[in-house]
């Protein structure tokens, strides 16, 4: 059985859940399209509206194969709530469950092992204020020290503590994590985090002396960002266009 031969769940779940399923499947496909996936590993999880349940990728499917109906509904411990032909990776949900439990505003949690994100996460100084993109991230960035593979529940309180009220967490020697009210929020946050890391790695590879953006400019970036997006939020401006791109290049996610 493949993800495209599964019966559609569109008429068996609430309209609110279906909307989240479609957006989450789109986020998985876009992650593959942008080249941030790591074979079948890492996760993007989303809360089912009005419940304590979550949607996550079927373990074993590539990100470009995931559909809205193939997403698996689980509880906070990673146990399946409803029958599915696919299994989940409970160990991989440790990070996500910690954030969802600790941050009730976390509608979506996105975690990647991208090449650029891992490269910067291995640098002692972390993300540097080198570009406009980095400022968006630095305004809401936390750090969490590496504790090995994320399979130990005892790590959860420290993850939540280090994230605090921020939207981006750099997992040192590991990768990137973003939190959003919606799937769109988390994905757009990851886009800027990934771009900032990519530019930093390339700037360092150039070998020249790097120019850091002064702290006063960083302090004013949040207000400036609201002005440039007309206070609508980047997710509302960008997400519809991302879905149109996906419809052209990798259709089938909304099945």
C-alpha positions as a Markdown table, in Angstrom:
| # | Residue | x | y | z |
|---|---|---|---|---|
| 1 | Unk | 0.0 | 0.0 | 0.0 |
| 2 | Unk | 1.2 | 3.5 | -0.8 |
| 3 | Unk | 0.1 | 6.8 | 0.5 |
| 4 | Unk | -1.8 | 7.5 | -2.7 |
| 5 | Unk | -3.9 | 4.3 | -2.5 |
| 6 | Unk | -5.3 | 5.0 | 1.0 |
| 7 | Unk | -8.9 | 5.9 | 1.2 |
| 8 | Unk | -9.5 | 9.6 | 1.7 |
| 9 | Unk | -10.3 | 10.8 | 5.2 |
| 10 | Unk | -11.8 | 14.0 | 4.0 |
| 11 | Unk | -15.4 | 13.0 | 4.8 |
| 12 | Unk | -14.6 | 11.1 | 8.0 |
| 13 | Unk | -12.8 | 13.9 | 10.0 |
| 14 | Unk | -13.9 | 17.4 | 10.9 |
| 15 | Unk | -13.4 | 20.2 | 8.4 |
| 16 | Unk | -10.9 | 21.8 | 10.9 |
| 17 | Unk | -8.9 | 18.6 | 11.2 |
| 18 | Unk | -8.9 | 18.1 | 7.4 |
| 19 | Unk | -7.6 | 21.7 | 6.9 |
| 20 | Unk | -4.7 | 21.0 | 9.3 |
| 21 | Unk | -4.0 | 17.6 | 7.6 |
| 22 | Unk | -3.8 | 19.3 | 4.2 |
| 23 | Unk | -1.5 | 22.1 | 5.5 |
| 24 | Unk | 0.7 | 19.6 | 7.4 |
| 25 | Unk | 1.0 | 17.3 | 4.3 |
| 26 | Unk | 1.9 | 20.4 | 2.3 |
| 27 | Unk | 4.6 | 21.3 | 4.8 |
| 28 | Unk | 6.2 | 17.8 | 4.5 |
| 29 | Unk | 6.2 | 18.1 | 0.7 |
| 30 | Unk | 7.6 | 21.6 | 0.8 |
| 31 | Unk | 10.3 | 20.4 | 3.1 |
| 32 | Unk | 11.3 | 17.9 | 0.5 |
| 33 | Unk | 11.0 | 20.4 | -2.3 |
| 34 | Unk | 13.4 | 22.8 | -0.5 |
| 35 | Unk | 15.8 | 20.0 | 0.3 |
| 36 | Unk | 15.6 | 20.1 | 4.1 |
| 37 | Unk | 14.5 | 16.5 | 4.6 |
| 38 | Unk | 16.7 | 13.8 | 6.0 |
| 39 | Unk | 15.5 | 10.6 | 4.4 |
| 40 | Unk | 12.5 | 9.5 | 6.5 |
| 41 | Unk | 13.8 | 11.1 | 9.7 |
| 42 | Unk | 12.8 | 14.3 | 11.6 |
| 43 | Unk | 9.2 | 15.3 | 12.1 |
| 44 | Unk | 6.6 | 18.0 | 11.7 |
| 45 | Unk | 3.7 | 17.7 | 14.1 |
| 46 | Unk | 0.4 | 19.6 | 14.3 |
| 47 | Unk | -2.2 | 19.7 | 17.0 |
| 48 | Unk | -5.7 | 18.5 | 16.0 |
| 49 | Unk | -7.9 | 21.5 | 16.7 |
| 50 | Unk | -10.0 | 21.2 | 19.9 |
| 51 | Unk | -8.2 | 18.0 | 21.1 |
| 52 | Unk | -5.1 | 16.7 | 22.8 |
| 53 | Unk | -4.1 | 14.7 | 19.8 |
| 54 | Unk | -1.5 | 15.3 | 17.1 |
| 55 | Unk | -0.8 | 14.5 | 13.5 |
| 56 | Unk | 2.6 | 13.2 | 12.4 |
| 57 | Unk | 4.3 | 11.5 | 9.5 |
| 58 | Unk | 3.9 | 7.8 | 8.8 |
| 59 | Unk | 7.3 | 6.2 | 9.7 |
| 60 | Unk | 8.9 | 4.9 | 6.5 |
| 61 | Unk | 7.4 | 7.3 | 4.0 |
| 62 | Unk | 9.6 | 9.9 | 2.3 |
| 63 | Unk | 8.4 | 13.4 | 2.8 |
| 64 | Unk | 7.4 | 13.9 | -0.8 |
| 65 | Unk | 5.1 | 10.9 | -0.5 |
| 66 | Unk | 3.0 | 12.1 | 2.4 |
| 67 | Unk | -0.7 | 12.9 | 1.9 |
| 68 | Unk | -3.3 | 14.4 | 4.2 |
| 69 | Unk | -5.0 | 11.0 | 4.6 |
| 70 | Unk | -1.7 | 9.1 | 5.4 |
| 71 | Unk | -0.8 | 11.3 | 8.4 |
| 72 | Unk | -1.2 | 9.3 | 11.7 |
| 73 | Unk | -3.1 | 10.6 | 14.6 |
| 74 | Unk | -1.4 | 10.1 | 18.0 |
| 75 | Unk | -1.5 | 11.0 | 21.6 |
| 76 | Unk | 1.1 | 12.9 | 23.5 |
| 77 | Unk | 3.1 | 9.7 | 24.1 |
| 78 | Unk | 3.2 | 8.8 | 20.4 |
| 79 | Unk | 0.5 | 6.1 | 20.6 |
| 80 | Unk | -1.9 | 5.7 | 17.6 |
| 81 | Unk | -5.4 | 7.0 | 18.3 |
| 82 | Unk | -7.0 | 5.6 | 15.2 |
| 83 | Unk | -6.1 | 2.6 | 13.0 |
| 84 | Unk | -3.5 | 3.2 | 10.4 |
| 85 | Unk | -1.5 | 0.9 | 8.1 |
| 86 | Unk | 1.6 | 2.9 | 9.1 |
| 87 | Unk | 3.6 | 3.0 | 12.3 |
| 88 | Unk | 5.1 | 6.1 | 13.9 |
| 89 | Unk | 8.5 | 6.6 | 15.5 |
| 90 | Unk | 7.6 | 7.3 | 19.2 |
| 91 | Unk | 11.3 | 8.0 | 20.1 |
| 92 | Unk | 11.3 | 10.8 | 17.4 |
| 93 | Unk | 8.3 | 12.4 | 19.0 |
| 94 | Unk | 10.1 | 13.1 | 22.3 |
| 95 | Unk | 11.1 | 16.6 | 21.3 |
| 96 | Unk | 7.6 | 17.4 | 19.8 |
| 97 | Unk | 5.6 | 16.1 | 22.7 |
| 98 | Unk | 7.8 | 18.2 | 25.1 |
| 99 | Unk | 7.0 | 21.4 | 23.1 |
| 100 | Unk | 3.3 | 20.7 | 22.6 |
| 101 | Unk | 2.9 | 19.9 | 26.3 |
| 102 | Unk | 4.9 | 22.9 | 27.4 |
| 103 | Unk | 3.6 | 25.5 | 24.9 |
| 104 | Unk | -0.2 | 25.4 | 24.5 |
| 105 | Unk | 0.1 | 27.9 | 21.7 |
| 106 | Unk | 2.2 | 25.4 | 19.7 |
| 107 | Unk | -0.2 | 24.4 | 16.9 |
| 108 | Unk | 2.8 | 23.1 | 14.9 |
| 109 | Unk | 6.3 | 22.0 | 15.8 |
| 110 | Unk | 8.8 | 21.6 | 13.0 |
| 111 | Unk | 12.2 | 20.0 | 13.4 |
| 112 | Unk | 14.9 | 19.5 | 10.7 |
| 113 | Unk | 18.4 | 18.1 | 10.2 |
| 114 | Unk | 19.2 | 20.3 | 7.3 |
| 115 | Unk | 22.9 | 20.6 | 6.2 |
| 116 | Unk | 23.1 | 24.3 | 6.9 |
| 117 | Unk | 21.2 | 24.2 | 10.1 |
| 118 | Unk | 23.4 | 21.4 | 11.5 |
| 119 | Unk | 26.5 | 23.2 | 10.4 |
| 120 | Unk | 25.6 | 26.4 | 12.3 |
| 121 | Unk | 24.3 | 24.4 | 15.3 |
| 122 | Unk | 27.9 | 23.0 | 15.6 |
| 123 | Unk | 29.4 | 26.5 | 15.9 |
| 124 | Unk | 30.0 | 27.7 | 19.4 |
| 125 | Unk | 28.8 | 31.2 | 18.6 |
| 126 | Unk | 25.6 | 29.9 | 17.0 |
| 127 | Unk | 23.7 | 32.2 | 14.6 |
| 128 | Unk | 25.5 | 35.5 | 13.8 |
| 129 | Unk | 23.8 | 38.8 | 12.9 |
| 130 | Unk | 25.1 | 38.9 | 9.4 |
| 131 | Unk | 22.0 | 39.4 | 7.3 |
| 132 | Unk | 18.4 | 40.7 | 7.4 |
| 133 | Unk | 17.2 | 37.1 | 7.4 |
| 134 | Unk | 19.3 | 36.4 | 10.5 |
| 135 | Unk | 17.7 | 39.3 | 12.4 |
| 136 | Unk | 14.2 | 37.8 | 12.0 |
| 137 | Unk | 15.5 | 34.7 | 13.6 |
| 138 | Unk | 17.7 | 36.2 | 16.3 |
| 139 | Unk | 14.8 | 38.2 | 17.6 |
| 140 | Unk | 13.2 | 35.0 | 18.8 |
| 141 | Unk | 16.0 | 32.4 | 19.1 |
| 142 | Unk | 16.9 | 30.1 | 21.9 |
| 143 | Unk | 19.6 | 27.3 | 22.2 |
| 144 | Unk | 19.5 | 23.8 | 23.7 |
| 145 | Unk | 22.6 | 21.8 | 24.4 |
| 146 | Unk | 23.0 | 18.4 | 22.8 |
| 147 | Unk | 22.1 | 15.4 | 25.1 |
| 148 | Unk | 22.4 | 12.6 | 22.6 |
| 149 | Unk | 19.5 | 11.0 | 20.6 |
| 150 | Unk | 16.2 | 12.5 | 21.8 |
| 151 | Unk | 14.9 | 9.4 | 23.4 |
| 152 | Unk | 15.1 | 10.3 | 27.1 |
| 153 | Unk | 11.9 | 11.8 | 28.6 |
| 154 | Unk | 14.1 | 13.5 | 31.3 |
| 155 | Unk | 15.3 | 15.9 | 28.6 |
| 156 | Unk | 11.8 | 17.4 | 28.1 |
| 157 | Unk | 11.8 | 20.0 | 30.9 |
| 158 | Unk | 15.2 | 21.3 | 29.6 |
| 159 | Unk | 13.9 | 21.6 | 26.1 |
| 160 | Unk | 10.9 | 23.6 | 27.2 |
| 161 | Unk | 13.0 | 25.8 | 29.5 |
| 162 | Unk | 15.5 | 26.6 | 26.7 |
| 163 | Unk | 12.7 | 27.3 | 24.2 |
| 164 | Unk | 10.8 | 29.6 | 26.6 |
| 165 | Unk | 8.5 | 31.9 | 24.7 |
| 166 | Unk | 10.6 | 31.9 | 21.6 |
| 167 | Unk | 9.7 | 30.6 | 18.1 |
| 168 | Unk | 13.0 | 29.2 | 17.0 |
| 169 | Unk | 15.3 | 26.8 | 18.9 |
| 170 | Unk | 18.7 | 25.8 | 17.8 |
| 171 | Unk | 19.5 | 22.3 | 19.0 |
| 172 | Unk | 23.3 | 22.4 | 19.3 |
| 173 | Unk | 25.1 | 19.8 | 17.2 |
| 174 | Unk | 21.7 | 18.6 | 16.0 |
| 175 | Unk | 19.6 | 21.0 | 13.9 |
| 176 | Unk | 16.7 | 23.5 | 14.0 |
| 177 | Unk | 13.3 | 23.6 | 15.5 |
| 178 | Unk | 10.5 | 26.1 | 15.0 |
| 179 | Unk | 7.1 | 26.6 | 16.7 |
| 180 | Unk | 4.0 | 28.3 | 15.3 |
| 181 | Unk | 0.4 | 28.8 | 16.0 |
| 182 | Unk | -0.2 | 27.2 | 12.6 |
| 183 | Unk | 1.6 | 25.0 | 10.2 |
| 184 | Unk | 2.3 | 28.1 | 8.0 |
| 185 | Unk | 3.8 | 29.9 | 11.0 |
| 186 | Unk | 6.2 | 27.1 | 11.7 |
| 187 | Unk | 7.2 | 26.6 | 8.1 |
| 188 | Unk | 7.9 | 30.2 | 7.3 |
| 189 | Unk | 9.9 | 30.5 | 10.5 |
| 190 | Unk | 12.0 | 27.5 | 9.4 |
| 191 | Unk | 12.5 | 29.1 | 6.0 |
| 192 | Unk | 14.1 | 32.2 | 7.5 |
| 193 | Unk | 16.2 | 30.1 | 10.0 |
| 194 | Unk | 17.4 | 27.9 | 7.1 |
| 195 | Unk | 18.3 | 30.9 | 4.9 |
| 196 | Unk | 20.1 | 32.6 | 7.7 |
| 197 | Unk | 22.2 | 29.5 | 8.4 |
| 198 | Unk | 22.9 | 28.9 | 4.7 |
| 199 | Unk | 24.1 | 32.5 | 4.2 |
| 200 | Unk | 26.3 | 32.3 | 7.3 |
| 201 | Unk | 28.0 | 29.1 | 6.1 |
| 202 | Unk | 28.6 | 30.6 | 2.7 |
| 203 | Unk | 29.9 | 33.9 | 4.1 |
| 204 | Unk | 32.3 | 32.0 | 6.4 |
| 205 | Unk | 33.5 | 29.9 | 3.5 |
| 206 | Unk | 34.4 | 33.1 | 1.6 |
| 207 | Unk | 37.2 | 33.6 | 4.0 |
| 208 | Unk | 36.8 | 37.4 | 4.4 |
| 209 | Unk | 36.2 | 39.4 | 7.5 |
| 210 | Unk | 32.5 | 39.3 | 8.5 |
| 211 | Unk | 30.5 | 42.4 | 9.3 |
| 212 | Unk | 28.0 | 42.0 | 12.1 |
| 213 | Unk | 24.8 | 44.1 | 12.1 |
| 214 | Unk | 24.7 | 46.3 | 15.2 |
| 215 | Unk | 22.5 | 45.4 | 18.2 |
| 216 | Unk | 20.3 | 48.6 | 18.0 |
| 217 | Unk | 19.1 | 47.5 | 14.5 |
| 218 | Unk | 18.4 | 44.0 | 15.8 |
| 219 | Unk | 16.4 | 45.5 | 18.7 |
| 220 | Unk | 14.1 | 47.3 | 16.2 |
| 221 | Unk | 13.6 | 44.4 | 13.7 |
| 222 | Unk | 10.3 | 43.2 | 15.1 |
| 223 | Unk | 8.5 | 46.5 | 14.7 |
| 224 | Unk | 10.0 | 46.9 | 11.2 |
| 225 | Unk | 8.8 | 43.4 | 10.2 |
| 226 | Unk | 5.3 | 44.2 | 11.2 |
| 227 | Unk | 5.4 | 47.3 | 9.1 |
| 228 | Unk | 6.7 | 45.5 | 6.0 |
| 229 | Unk | 4.0 | 42.8 | 6.3 |
| 230 | Unk | 1.2 | 45.3 | 7.0 |
| 231 | Unk | 0.8 | 43.5 | 10.3 |
| 232 | Unk | -0.7 | 40.6 | 8.5 |
| 233 | Unk | 2.1 | 38.1 | 9.4 |
| 234 | Unk | 4.5 | 36.5 | 6.9 |
| 235 | Unk | 2.6 | 33.2 | 7.0 |
| 236 | Unk | -0.6 | 34.8 | 5.7 |
| 237 | Unk | 1.3 | 36.5 | 2.9 |
| 238 | Unk | 3.5 | 33.6 | 1.9 |
| 239 | Unk | 1.6 | 30.4 | 2.6 |
| 240 | Unk | -1.0 | 30.6 | -0.3 |
| 241 | Unk | 1.9 | 31.2 | -2.8 |
| 242 | Unk | 3.8 | 28.2 | -1.4 |
| 243 | Unk | 0.7 | 26.0 | -1.9 |
| 244 | Unk | 0.4 | 27.2 | -5.5 |
| 245 | Unk | 4.0 | 26.3 | -6.1 |
| 246 | Unk | 3.4 | 22.9 | -4.6 |
| 247 | Unk | 0.4 | 22.4 | -6.8 |
| 248 | Unk | 2.5 | 23.0 | -9.8 |
| 249 | Unk | 5.6 | 20.9 | -8.8 |
| 250 | Unk | 4.4 | 18.2 | -6.4 |
| 251 | Unk | 0.6 | 17.8 | -6.4 |
| 252 | Unk | -1.3 | 15.2 | -4.6 |
| 253 | Unk | -0.7 | 16.2 | -1.0 |
| 254 | Unk | -4.4 | 17.1 | -0.4 |
| 255 | Unk | -5.6 | 13.5 | -0.9 |
